[in-house]
Amino acid sequence: MTVLRQITTKRGKTRYWVDFVSDRRHQRKFQVFEDACEYLYLNWFCYKINNRSVNDDAVFDGVTFKEMLHVFYGYQQHRYAHNEISYNTLNRYKSLLSINLNCKLFDITSSHFHDVSDSMKVCLKAFFEWFKYHELIKINPVKVRKSVKKLPYIAKQDDIAKINANSKLSDQDKLLIFVAQHTGARISEIVTLKMTDITDRTISFISHEVRGVEKLQTKSGVGRTIRVHPSIIEKIKSCYVPNKNTYVFWNSRRNKRITENAFRMRFSKVGFTKFHSLRHRAASEWIVKGVNTMTLSKSLGHHSISYTYKKYAHLIHTQDELPII
């Protein structure tokens, strides 16, 4: 089986054939590599899986590891097109295509991935689990070591002081840090904040940003309202640049909203990249002030209270013994 074969390169564009062993009438030309992978998954692999018999299993005997990586990536392209996985997850699976291994798929052993990084092994494990789910293999050859998760880094007062003292950052840059440390919101939610979502004492987060586009829901799918000190509202109003969409973070020179990536690029130049540590700082201060786990989970926008407890269990102090009743 030949999954992809380059036939011509013209005007900087590469055309590919998708060749099928079973039926040559299914050949088709493609301009984009990913389109060929997705077509291969939808029209060849799904057909063989759903209609295979004992004789059809022989088709997979000669397939190579590299060829099936293309099919697997085509499957992930299909999932991404239907919003089943994120863009970052798709890129992690795309990194598998860099593995230069041309042996047969069923000859693969764990020794072939001895020098592969742990992050790559996680994607490879999902790759082989896919075939295991379809009963093409019985044992997954990739083993991933369970690493001990590090405790979340909590931004210190010195980190915030360095940002406020940096002359290269604008007032809006410093406002982003100020809002993050007092509300515990994600940066993707803060950049979509509008003046219509702000009252005299509260800030509501009802949307977030995905790949530069505003989505009318937060990451967990549920909006939330945070009570803040009036001085925070006054600072937001003092930095507000009037615009037709009432965005808090607005670039008047380019006449558009400032995106999450733009903020990340600015702060990376001054050596600050741990935006999530500001969220952890807000959570830790709420815990110190006695906020219960349920309220904390809703305020942070977590999908479940168990995730909140797992993340901040080392900060939540409870009584070691039951009280006498």
Secondary structure, 3 states (H helix, E strand, C coil): CCCCEEEEEECCEEEEECCCCCCHHHCCEECCHHHHHHHHHHHHHHHHHHHCCCCHHHHHCCCEHHHHHHHHHHHHHHHHHCCCCCHHHHHHHHHHHHCCCCCEHHHCCHHHHCCCCHHHHHHHHHHHHHHHHCCCCCCCCCCCCCCCCCCCCCCCHHHHHHHHHCCCCCHHHHHHHHHHHHHCCCHHHHCCCEHHHECCCEEEECCEEECCEEECCCCCCCCEEEECCHHHHHHHHHHCCCCCCCECCEECCCCEECCHHHHHHHHHHCCCCCCHHHHHHHHHHHHHCCCCHHHHHHHHCCCCHHHHHHHHCCCCCCCCCCCCC
